Amino acid sequence: CNGVYRRAGKVAVSSPGMADILRARGVPEGKIEVLPNWADEEHFAPRPRSSALARALSLHAPTIVMYAGNLGEMQGLDTLVAAAGRLAHRDDILFALVGGGVAESRLRTDVERRGLRNVRFVPPQPFDRIGDVLALADVQLVPLKDVPVLQATLPSKLQANLAAGLPIIGMVRGDAADVIARSGAGTAVHPGDAAALAQAVAEFA
């Protein structure tokens, strides 16, 4: 990698934290350009809530907390299930997990084991409908595991949710938490802290 950096005229990174990593590796400041990912505003923009779509996906509750994306290992979604368990007594809050991935089976098993009725799994949705799906939620979750390299990551769903005009609760540290704080669009809690996530969701509701 260092050889590639030496030969490059410019090195583009998608977050300030990645630029810091390159500086620490000795890449000259003049070579580094921070170019954050963007959101496709044709698909991610404020939209009205579709009652028909809410019925089709069985998403009905005074407060819908949604995670939409890859149900993978790096998202730390076990914390979401644990937070839902802490809020199981609240019949006004529904957690919606939209998507699929390698962690889905384990998450479903955990939800069943806990007997949670406040978590709904929604199959992956067509990209041209994702804006309407996001609009069904009252707040969007942006989670990442507490891994050093992820603290220098700006997940694309952060920009997408901001473009969609949706409040955000982040389970993130580093650059993503900074963006949420500077945007004024939500709050961030420490990844892996189910109690803090449950409290943030309760306060939002």
Disulfide bonds with the S-S distance in Angstrom:
none
